[in-house]
Amino acid sequence: MFYAIIGQDNPGTLDKRMAARPAHLSRLQALQEDGRLLLAGPFPAVDAVDPGAAGYAGSLIVAEFASLDAAHEWADADPYVATGVFKQITVQPFRKVLPT
C-alpha cells in the first residue's frame, strides 16, 4: 500500500536541509529503484519554484511500504529527522486514484 509521509521543517533549517539533502535523496533513489516511489518533493516556503533564502516548509513523499509501521520506521530514519530539519512527521495511508 502507498503511504504519504509529510515532514514539516523547523524554521531556519535551510543550511541543515542542504547539508543532509544528498543522504535524503539517496534513500529516495533507493525507493525509486525498487519501484516503490510514487512522488517526492519539497514545499517551498514562498510561492516560487526556487524559494532561495526563504527555504522550504517541509516535504511530501508518497511511497509503497509493507505496512504503516514500516512507513513510520522508514520516515523516522530520514536524515532530515536526524539533523533536526523536520520538526514533525505525519505518516498516513494513501490511495492513488488518478492518473490511472
N, C-alpha and C positions, 0 to 999 in steps of 0.2 A: 504494500500500500504506500501511497505517497503521503509525505508529511511536510507541512510548512514550518520552517524554522525562521522566526523573526527575532533578530537581535537589535536592541536599542543601544545606541552609543552613549557613553558618558560624555559630557561636554568637555571640549578641549583636548580630545584624544587623537587628533588627526595625525600627529607625528608617530604615536604608538601604532595607529592603524597602518600607516605606510610602512613602518618597520616590520610589522607582523604579516603584511599582505602576501609576500611570497609563500610563506608556510600555509596561510589560509587558502590561497589559490591552489597549492599543491594538493590539499585534501579534496577540494572541489574537482580538480582534474582527475583524481583517482575515482571519484564517483562517476564522472563522465565516462571514463574509460570502461567502467563496469556497466555502463548503460543505465545508471540509476539516477542521473541528474536531469530534472525537467527544466529548471531555470535557476539562475542565481544572479544577484546583483545588489548594489548599494542603493540607499535612499539619499540623494543629495540633500543637504541641509537648506539649500535655496533652489529656486526654480531655474536650474541650469544643468546642462549635461556635465560640464566641468565646474564644480562649485568653488574651485580654488581654495582660498584660505577658510571659507565657510565650512568646508569639510562635509561630513556625512552625518545623518541622523540615525543610521542603522543599516541593516541588510536583510534581504529575503533570500532564502534558499528553499526550493521545493525539490525533494528527492525521495527516492524509494528506500524504505527500510523494512526489516522483517517485523518490527513492532514499534509501538510508541516508546517503549523503554529503550530500544536500540537507537531510535532517533534522538532521544534525550541524551543518551551516552555519547553519541557522535557529536551533538551540539555542545555538550559540556566540555569536550576535549578540544574545542576550536582554539587556535592561537589568539583570537580576539578576546576570548574569555580569559585565558591565562595571562594576557598582558594588560587586562583592565580596560580594553576598548569597549566591550559590551557591559552595560550595567544590568541588563535584564535580557533573558531569552524566553520566548514563548514557542512551544512546540505543539502542533495540533494536527490531527488527520486532515488530509486534503484529497478531494475527489476531483480529478480533471474531467471536465465536460467538453469544453471546446478549446482549441480546434480539435476536430476528430481526426 
